[in-house]
Amino acid sequence: MKFKFTFWKLVFAIIMVLGGYATVIRFTQGLGASTNMSDQYPWGIWIGFDVLCGVMLAAGGFTLTGAVHILNVKRLEPIVRPTVLTAFAGYLLVSIALMYDLGRPYRIWHPLVMRNPHSVMFEVAMCVMCYTTVLALEFSPIVLERFNLRKPLKFIKAALIPLVILGCILSTLHQSSLGTMYLIMPEKLHPFWYSPLLPVFFFISAIAVGLAMTIFESSISSRVFGRQLELPIIQELGRILLVVLSVYATLRFEDLYHRGVLHQAFIPQYETYFFWLEIIMTAIAPILLLSIRKVRMSPGGLYFCAVLTVLGFITNRLNVSITGLEHWVGRHYLPSWTEFSVTASMVAGGFALFGLAVKYLPIFEDEHEHKPRLSAPQAVEPAAPLSSTTVVTDAGD
């Protein structure tokens, strides 16, 4: 097969080379030489984006699999496989990103034998590890089908429902616990983002982003891989997304109001600008747009709302992990070029993994199997004149 060189392949190559060079600096010279983090700022973009946002962006895995296999919403089944692929790739990249942030990455296995049940970080570590294993098992039928391994495939399919239930439980635990980690710093985190409801906000936002990422992924796949867009399915996801965003916005407003923080939203300051950017993209704009039926029914409108939602909640996670702490630290944190390079290479690697999997594995096979049924009515078109003749004969009788 002839290799075709394109502009985006060149961009991908540059990103990966820079990421590789930054990796060498990180693991040969340490965190101090490769990051702008400090004792006051121990968590930077590698935690704020690569982990907090990475786990959130992969939330479609438990959202869609739970809807299809537990709630029996079978009409969403055609998009389960690409969603599981996205989730599995996302969690693999989160695990790799953690290796960069840990001071001693070779000790990442310690939670397995040095348990601390009173630690939220221990609970997150165990849940992420277990859920990554569950995602690997949920993804395995795709690989087994590719190589026609019928016996292990039969075994995995028999255990699929318990696996999905376990995956939903683990996801619920650690998606919310990521917010729980910030409850220990009420005097450090800005009032815009510190709240006793942080675990609830993190969980609801994960569901919203899981739906938005599925819409985004379907739209991109239809353009890049030349597939037919599952328009009725993403229209339904758009309606569900509107409900989830409305619940999130209502709870967020109630929380700000009862904590007496709303008045600070009109004080011109550094944090206020990021707060309004987040609120506009997570609540105001997508809710207003999705409330318009014409927007909610169009592929372009759904795609735009999905992008807004994803970017809005990425901003939210970065506000919680970075912006909200800057006023206490007394300085602004700007990631170094090596931090940016590693993060960019993770994102590029995720897109590359998805593309390779779609190319060599039956990711969209379920959808292709349904296509002959959609064209079946055309095969019986010649029968139409017979029906007309029958009607006339009956009328004559």
HUVENLIN-V253985 format. One record per pair of residues at least 24 apart in sequence whose ideal C-beta (glycine too) atoms are under 8 Angstrom apart, sorted by sequence separation. I is the first residue (numbers start at 1). GAP is how many residues later the second one is. D is the distance in Angstrom with one decimal. If there is no record, write none. Layout:
BEGIN
((I:GAP:D) (I:GAP:D))
END
This chain:
BEGIN
((176:24:6.9) (178:24:5.3) (179:24:7.5) (61:25:7.2) (62:25:7.5) (138:25:5.9) (60:26:6.1) (61:26:2.7) (137:26:5.5) (138:26:7.1) (176:26:5.6) (211:26:5.1) (215:26:7.4) (286:26:7.3) (60:27:6.1) (61:27:7.2) (175:27:5.9) (176:27:4.3) (252:27:7.8) (281:27:5.1) (282:27:6.7) (285:27:8.0) (58:28:6.4) (59:28:7.4) (175:28:5.0) (281:28:7.2) (57:29:7.9) (58:29:4.2) (61:29:7.9) (134:29:5.6) (138:29:6.8) (211:29:5.9) (212:29:6.2) (283:29:7.8) (58:30:7.9) (211:30:4.5) (281:30:5.6) (282:30:3.6) (58:31:7.7) (172:31:6.6) (175:31:4.3) (252:31:6.9) (281:31:2.9) (282:31:5.7) (58:32:3.0) (134:32:5.7) (135:32:7.0) (280:32:7.5) (57:33:5.7) (58:33:5.6) (95:33:7.3) (134:33:4.4) (208:33:6.3) (211:33:6.6) (249:33:7.5) (282:33:7.7) (94:34:6.9) (95:34:8.0) (248:34:7.0) (249:34:3.8) (278:34:6.0) (281:34:6.3) (282:34:6.1) (55:35:7.3) (171:35:7.6) (248:35:7.0) (249:35:7.9) (54:36:5.6) (55:36:7.4) (58:36:7.4) (130:36:7.9) (131:36:6.0) (134:36:6.6) (208:36:4.6) (54:37:7.8) (91:37:6.8) (95:37:6.4) (207:37:5.5) (208:37:5.7) (245:37:7.1) (278:37:4.6) (245:38:6.4) (249:38:6.2) (277:38:5.8) (278:38:4.9) (54:39:6.1) (55:39:5.7) (131:39:4.2) (54:40:4.3) (91:40:6.7) (92:40:6.9) (130:40:5.4) (131:40:6.0) (204:40:6.5) (208:40:6.2) (91:41:4.4) (245:41:5.7) (246:41:6.0) (274:41:7.0) (278:41:5.8) (245:42:5.3) (50:43:7.5) (51:43:5.6) (54:43:6.5) (127:43:4.8) (131:43:6.9) (204:43:6.4) (205:43:6.4) (50:44:6.7) (88:44:7.6) (91:44:5.8) (127:44:7.8) (204:44:4.8) (242:44:7.9) (275:44:7.1) (241:45:7.5) (242:45:6.6) (245:45:7.3) (274:45:5.4) (51:46:5.9) (127:46:4.9) (128:46:5.7) (50:47:3.5) (51:47:6.4) (88:47:4.3) (127:47:3.6) (201:47:7.1) (204:47:7.2) (50:48:8.0) (87:48:5.6) (88:48:6.5) (242:48:4.1) (271:48:8.0) (241:49:6.5) (242:49:6.7) (274:49:4.9) (50:50:7.6) (51:50:7.4) (88:50:7.6) (123:50:6.7) (124:50:4.9) (127:50:7.1) (201:50:7.1) (46:51:5.8) (50:51:7.6) (84:51:6.7) (88:51:4.7) (123:51:7.0) (200:51:6.8) (201:51:6.9) (239:51:7.9) (238:52:6.0) (271:52:6.2) (124:53:5.0) (270:53:7.9) (271:53:7.1) (46:54:5.4) (47:54:5.7) (84:54:5.3) (85:54:6.5) (123:54:5.4) (124:54:6.4) (197:54:6.6) (242:54:7.1) (46:55:4.3) (84:55:5.5) (271:55:7.8) (270:56:7.4) (271:56:6.5) (44:57:8.0) (85:57:7.5) (120:57:5.4) (124:57:7.2) (239:57:6.7) (270:57:7.6) (43:58:7.5) (84:58:8.0) (197:58:5.3) (238:58:4.9) (120:60:4.9) (121:60:6.5) (195:60:5.2) (81:61:6.2) (120:61:5.2) (235:61:6.8) (235:62:5.8) (192:64:7.8) (195:64:6.9) (238:64:4.9) (241:64:7.3) (245:64:6.9) (234:65:7.4) (237:65:7.9) (241:65:7.7) (235:67:7.0) (238:67:6.9) (191:68:6.8) (231:68:6.2) (234:68:5.5) (241:68:6.9) (62:69:7.9) (192:69:6.5) (191:70:4.7) (229:70:5.9) (31:72:6.4) (192:72:7.1) (55:73:7.1) (65:73:6.6) (191:73:6.6) (192:73:7.6) (26:74:5.8) (61:74:6.0) (208:74:7.8) (23:77:7.6) (61:77:7.6) (205:77:7.5) (27:78:8.0) (192:79:5.9) (192:80:7.9) (219:80:6.4) (190:81:5.2) (192:83:4.7) (219:83:7.4) (219:84:4.3) (215:87:5.3) (216:87:6.8) (219:87:7.3) (215:88:6.7) (215:90:7.7) (216:90:4.4) (69:91:6.5) (70:91:7.4) (215:91:4.0) (216:91:6.3) (69:92:5.8) (212:93:7.5) (213:93:7.4) (70:94:6.1) (212:94:4.1) (216:94:6.3) (69:95:4.5) (70:95:6.5) (212:95:7.8) (212:97:4.0) (213:97:6.3) (66:98:6.3) (70:98:7.0) (212:98:5.1) (65:99:4.9) (209:100:6.6) (66:101:7.8) (208:101:6.0) (209:101:5.9) (65:102:6.6) (66:102:4.6) (65:103:7.6) (209:104:5.0) (62:105:5.3) (208:105:6.7) (61:106:7.0) (62:106:4.9) (62:108:8.0) (205:108:4.9) (62:109:3.8) (61:110:7.4) (62:110:7.6) (205:111:6.5) (59:112:6.8) (205:112:8.0) (59:116:6.4) (55:119:7.2) (56:119:7.3) (55:120:6.8) (198:122:7.5) (55:123:6.5) (193:123:8.0) (52:126:5.8) (193:126:5.6) (83:127:7.9) (86:127:6.6) (192:127:7.3) (193:127:4.7) (193:130:7.8) (194:130:7.0) (83:131:5.5) (86:131:6.0) (189:131:7.2) (193:131:4.1) (224:131:7.6) (192:132:6.7) (190:133:7.4) (225:133:5.9) (83:134:7.3) (190:134:4.1) (79:135:6.0) (82:135:6.0) (189:135:4.7) (190:135:7.6) (82:136:7.6) (189:136:6.3) (188:137:5.9) (190:137:5.7) (221:137:7.3) (227:137:6.1) (230:137:7.1) (182:138:6.0) (190:138:7.9) (79:139:6.3) (82:139:6.6) (182:139:7.8) (189:139:7.6) (225:139:7.7) (228:139:7.4) (185:140:7.8) (188:140:4.4) (227:140:7.1) (179:141:7.7) (187:141:7.4) (63:143:7.9) (221:143:7.7) (228:143:7.7) (63:144:5.6) (56:146:7.7) (64:146:7.1) (59:147:3.9) (63:147:3.9) (59:148:6.5) (62:148:7.4) (63:148:6.5) (56:149:6.5) (60:149:7.8) (61:149:7.4) (56:150:5.0) (59:150:5.8) (60:150:3.7) (64:150:6.3) (55:151:7.6) (59:151:3.7) (60:151:7.0) (63:151:7.8) (79:151:6.0) (57:152:6.1) (58:152:7.9) (78:152:5.7) (56:153:5.1) (60:153:5.0) (59:154:7.6) (60:154:4.8) (79:154:5.9) (78:155:6.6) (57:156:5.7) (60:157:7.8) (75:157:7.7) (76:157:6.0) (75:158:6.7) (76:160:7.4) (75:161:7.4) (76:161:7.8) (146:214:7.4) (142:215:8.0) (146:215:5.2) (146:216:6.1) (145:217:5.6) (143:218:6.6) (142:219:5.2) (142:220:6.1) (145:220:7.4) (142:221:6.5) (100:242:5.8) (97:245:7.7) (97:246:7.9) (97:249:5.8) (96:250:7.1) (57:253:7.2) (93:253:5.1) (93:256:6.4) (56:257:6.4) (57:257:8.0) (93:257:5.5) (56:258:7.9) (53:260:7.9) (90:260:6.7) (53:261:5.1) (56:261:6.4) (89:261:5.4) (92:261:7.8) (53:264:5.0) (89:264:4.6) (49:265:7.2) (52:265:4.4) (53:265:7.4) (89:265:6.1) (49:268:7.4) (52:268:7.5) (86:268:6.6) (89:268:7.6) (48:269:6.4) (49:269:6.5) (52:269:5.7) (85:269:6.3) (48:270:5.1) (48:272:7.9) (82:272:8.0) (85:272:5.4) (45:273:7.9) (48:273:3.5) (85:273:7.9) (47:274:6.2) (48:274:5.1) (82:276:7.6) (45:277:7.4) (43:278:6.2) (44:278:7.2) (85:278:5.9) (81:281:7.9) (82:281:5.5) (81:282:5.1) (82:282:6.8) (81:283:7.0) (41:284:7.3) (81:284:7.6) (81:285:6.5) (78:286:7.8) (80:286:7.9) (41:288:6.0) (78:288:5.2) (40:289:4.6) (44:289:6.3) (77:289:6.4) (78:289:4.6) (45:290:4.4) (40:291:7.9) (44:291:5.8) (41:292:5.1) (50:292:7.8) (54:292:7.6) (78:292:7.0) (46:293:6.4) (50:293:5.7) (45:294:5.1) (49:294:5.7) (44:295:6.1) (45:295:7.4) (37:296:7.7) (46:296:6.9) (50:296:5.8) (36:297:6.4) (46:297:7.0) (36:298:6.2) (45:298:5.7) (36:299:6.1) (35:300:7.3) (36:300:4.8) (35:301:5.6) (34:302:6.8) (35:303:6.9) (36:303:7.1) (34:304:4.6) (35:304:5.4) (34:305:7.4) (26:312:6.5) (25:313:5.6) (22:315:7.5) (22:316:3.8) (26:316:7.0) (22:317:7.7) (22:319:4.0) (23:319:6.5) (21:320:7.3) (22:320:5.1) (19:322:4.9) (23:322:8.0) (18:323:4.3) (19:323:5.5) (22:323:7.7) (19:325:6.5) (20:325:7.4) (15:326:7.5) (18:326:7.4) (19:326:2.6) (18:327:7.2) (19:327:7.7) (15:329:5.0) (16:329:5.5) (19:329:7.7) (15:330:5.6) (16:332:6.3) (15:333:4.6) (16:333:7.5) (12:336:5.4) (12:339:8.0) (12:340:6.8))
END
